[in-house]
Amino acid sequence: MEKVHKIGVKREAGFLYFVDKHGDISRTLMARGGKKSGKSSKIAKVGINKEKGFLYFVDKHGDISRTLMARGGKAKIKKCDKKK
């Protein structure tokens, strides 16, 4: 994990914070008990340029961080192999 930009956004409970397609920090109300989340709103205008192959997120300090995306993962186990 590497910090891309220090912002220090203060989080409120019940909201999901994310880096949108424009490289800014946005938030939306979390869906709970069948209720829909609604529209997202911009919290901080940063405008970072995202590189391909990285996952960008808002870390616990309210800053934008990135990590390499996991590709491939584990091979799926077939049902017949699982029984043996």
KARA-V783210 format. One record per backbone hydrogen bond with DSSP energy under -1.0 kcal/mol. CO is the residue of the C=O (numbers start at 0). NH is the residue of the N-H. If there is no record, write none. Layout:
# KARA-V783210
co = (CO CO)
nh = (NH NH)
This chain:
# KARA-V783210
co = (1 4 11 13 15 17 19 22 23 24 24 25 26 27 31 40 43 50 52 54 56 58 61 62 63 63 64 65 66 70 77 78)
nh = (65 63 14 29 27 25 22 47 19 42 43 17 40 15 34 26 24 53 68 66 64 61 8 58 3 4 56 1 54 72 81 82)
